[in-house]
Amino acid sequence: MKIVSVYEAEGMALCHDITEIIPGKLKGRAFEKGHIVKKEDISKLLNLGKEHLYVWEVNENALHESDAAMRIAKAVAGPQIFLTEPIEGKVELKAQTTGLLKINTGALEEINEISEVIFASMHSNQLVSTGKVIAGCRIVPLVIHADKIRSVEKIGQSCFPVVEVKPLQSLKVGIVTTGSEIYHGRKQDGFGPVLQSKITELGSQVLKQVFADDDVAMIASAIQVLLAEGAKMIITTGGMSVDPDDVTPAGIRAAGGHVVIYGAPVLPGSMFMLAYIGDVPVLGLPGCVMYHKTTIFDLIIPRLLAGDKITRRDITHLAHGGLCMGCDPCHYPNCSFGKSS
């Protein structure tokens, strides 16, 4: 910051607001902090009694906050993201479509290690809607050395994209509902309507729901039939438990499922199972999905629809933040559930 004659201030940034007062008529901001002084501003500044100004000089080695914020945003933004114009030095990143938010958290932290640079985001792997603000960036001072922004851009290039929104695929989903009580009509199925609603809401469709007795071969056959009919995801329901008569996991294995994990550090949802038959995910859902508003199913299904190949590590990483507090009313996704740090 330095003091210069108003006649020498052209191209420099004001360090503070300049107020205009017209007695009985007006008291307001004539020039805002950060304004780049133009030649035509000089006469007005003189009329406001400003012969000298506190300014920052903007040159090839110094960037104004608005220019710096825009360059940071452009460096980190990937597909399906649009940027706002700078407002008070801040640029926001917004989702251009409904989809799965992906944040490269390593790059996020590396960028924030650069002094005077601010880049904040929502948690990764969240479902976001069109127009949702997902991140924001700015600098701390009014003017920053250009080398710091170049460092941000270098990180953005090596880690591209730092932030992106992955659109959800529209898949045909097959449902296999197990349980002798359902199969023989002694009890009405409650899973189908719940899954139909959740799957449709996410832009996919239920190809068919097949009912199977508690029989390994019958469950395996139902899975194979759905695959042959074009299912790109299989969901088995009826409960996943330690009961000896719960043969759903065995049926998934018998159908050719390669089990990624059986048992997840998420409550509700600890008896969740995930397997793959080729590239087709096969989910074994615990009974809680039927009567809890939010479970592990709601954490995993958007990722699968976005094309993520889920690993065991992805599931175990959910442990930190994997406890649902059962709030009434439920505030998900605006809560800690599923938000691994």
N, C-alpha and C positions, 0 to 999 in steps of 0.2 A: 504494500500500500504506500502511496506517496501523494503529496500535494502538488498540483500543477495549475498553471493559469488556465482559465476556461478556454482561451484561444489555442492552447496546446493539447486539449483533452480529446480531440477528435479520434475515434477508434479505440478509446479506452473505456473501461467498465466502471460505473459508479459503485462506490463502496457502501452507499446508504441511500435510502429514499430521500427525495427532495420534495418538500411540501409547498403548495401554492395556497396563499390566503388572500381572499378578496373580502374585506370587512362586510359583514351582513349578507354575503352572497355565497361564499365558497371557502371551504377548507378541505383540501384533499391532496392526493399524491399527484404531483406533476410528472415526476420521473421516479421509477422504481429502482431499487437496488439491483445492480447487475446490468442496467440499461447501457448499451454501447452508445457513447456520445457521437452524434452525427453533426455535420457542418451546420445544418438548419436548426439544430438545438441551441446553438451558442447564443443567439439573440434572446431567446426565451430565458435561458439561464441567467443572462445579464439582467434582464428585467426582474428576475426573482432575487436579485442581489447577490448572485453567485459569481464572483470574479475568480475564485479559486475553488478547486474540487479535490476531494479525496477519491483517488481512482486506483484501479489495477490496470496495468498495461497488458493488452492481449496481443501476442505475436506468435511466431511459428513455434515457440517453446512454451507458450502458455495458452490454455484453453478456458473459455468461459464455461460456467457450470452447465448451461443448457446444451452447448455443443459437446461437452464432455459426457453428459448423461446420455445423449443420443448415440454417441459412439460406443459407449459401454453397452447400451441396449442392442445395438446392431451387432456387436461382437458376440453376444450370448444367445440371441434369438434364433431358434431353429424353425422347422416347419410348423405351419398352422398357428402362427403367432403374429399379432400386429402390434404396432407401437403407437402410443399416444404422443402428441406434441408435448414438449417440455412445459411444465407448469411449476413455477417457483423452483426451478432447477431439477425437478424430478420427472423421469419418464417411466410410464407404466407399460408392462407387457400384458397383453390380454389374449385369451384363447379365441382363435378364429373359428373353431368348431368344437362340438362336444367330443370329448375324448379323454384319454389317459395322460395326465401330466407326468412328464419325466424330467427330473433334475439331476444333472451330474453334480452330486454333492461335493466331490473332491475338487472340482473346478470352482464351484461356488465358494468353498472355503479358501482356495488359493487366491481368488480374486479379492476377497475381503482381507487378505493378509497385506495387500497393497495399501499403504497408508493414504488416508483421505478419500478412499473409494468405498462406496456403500452399494451393496447388491443383495437384496433380500427377496426370498421366495416363499411360496407355500411348500408344504411337504410334497415329496415325490410320490408317484404312484397313486394319486388321487384322481377320481373322476371329476372333470370340470366341464362346465357348460359354456356355450358360446358367449363371448363378451366378459367372461370372468377375469378379474384381475389376478394374475398368477405370480407376478414378480414386479419389483420396482427398483430403480437404480438412480443414484445421484452422486455428487461429490460433497465433501464437507465444506471446503472454502468456496468462495465465489469464483476463483481462478485456480487451476491446477497445472502443474508441469506436464507437458505433452507426453513425456517419457512414461509417466504412470499409466496413461490411457493406452499407449502403445503396448505396455506390458499386459494390460487387460485383453487387448486385441490378439496378442500372441497366444494367450491362454485359450481364448475363444476359438482360434484357428486350430490349435492342437487337440482341443477337446470337443470340437463341434459335433452335434449341437449341445450347448450347455443347458438349454431349456427348449423343450418341444412339447407338442400335444399330439399324441398318436390317435388318429380316428379309430373308432370301434368298427370291427368287421360285423357284418350281418351273417350269422351262422345258423345252420339248421341243427337244432339240439334235440337229441333223443333222450327220453326219460325211461328208466327202468325202475319201477316201484316194486319192492320186494315185501314179503311178509305174508304168512299163511292167512292171517285174519283179514287182510285186504283181498288177497287172491280168491278166497272162498266167499267173499261178500259178507263176512261177519262184522266188518267195520268199514266205515267209509274212509276213502283216501283223503287226507288233508294236505299232502305235499303238492299234488298236481296244480291246484289253483294258485298256491304261493309261488311256485316256480314259473308258471305261465305268466303271472303278473310281472315278476322281476325280469324275466328273459325278454318279454315284449317291450318293457320299458327301456331296455338297453338296445333296442333295435334289432334283435334277433327273433327267431321263431321256433316254436316247439314243433318238430317234425312229427313226432308220435310219442305217446306214453304207452308203455307196455307193462303189464302186470305179471309178476312171476312169484311162484311159491318159494319157500325157503329151501331151495334146491340148487346146488352148485351148477349142475349141467343146464338147468333151465335159465338161470341168470346169465351164464356165459352165452347160451344160444340167443337170448334176447338182445344182448349187446352186439353180437355178430350180425343179427338181422338188421338192427338199426344202422350199423356201419355199411352194410350192403345197400341200404336204401338211401345212403348219402348223408348220414349224420356226421357233422364235423366236431361235435362235442357230445359226450355221453355223461348223463348225470344219473347216478343210482341213489334211490331213496328208500326209506323204510327203517332207517336207523343204523348206525354203526356202533356196535358195543362190544364188550368183552364176553357177552353171553355166548355159550357154546353153540347155540342154535342160530346165531347170526352168521350166515355163510356168505354175505355179500362180498367181503374182501376176497374170499376164495373164488367166488364167481368171476370177479374182475381179473384175477390172476389166470383163471382157467380160460378166459376169453383172449388171453395173450397180453394182458396188461403188465407193463414194466412199472413196478411201484416206485414212485419217487419218495413218498413219505406216508406213513400211517400213524397218525397222532400228531397234533400241532399245538404249539404253546400259545393258544388263543382261547379265551373264554368269553362268550360261548363259542364252541366249535372244536373242542380238543380231540374229538374222535374222527376228525376229517381225514380223508384219504385222497391222494392224488396219484394217478398212474397215467401212462401213455400207451396207446396202441398205435405204433407208427408215430405220426404227428398229431393224432387225435387225443386230446385230454379226456380222461375218464375220472369223474369225481365221485367219491363216496361221501354222501352227506349225513351228518349226525342229525338226530331228531330235533335238535334245538333250532334248526333252520326253519322248521315249520311254525314255531310259535314265538321265536325271538325276532324282533324287528331287524336287528343288525347282528350278523355273525361273521365267521370267517368266510362264508360264501360271498358276502358283499365286498370283502377285501380282495378276493382272488378273481372273481368272475370278470371284472373290468379289465384286469391285466391279461387274462386269457383272450378276451374278445379283441384286445389291442394287438394281439400277436406275440405277447411275451411267452417265452418258454420258461416255465416256472421250475426252479431247482429246489432241492432240499434246503439250501442255504437261504433262499428267498422266504421259505416258510419259517425256519427257525429264527430269522431276523425279526419276525413279527413279535417275538416275545416281549421286547421292550415297547410297551404301548398296546400289548395284546389283551389287556384286561378291560372289558366293557364294564362301565360303572352302573349300567342299568338305570340311567336317568329317566325321570318321568316329568315332562315329556322327553323323548329322545331327541338329542341335538345333532346326531351324526349327519353329515361328516364334520360338523363344526365342533369337534371334541378331540380328545387324545387317542381314541380307539384306532388302532392300526397305524398310528403315526410313529414309526420307528425313527429314532434319532440317529 
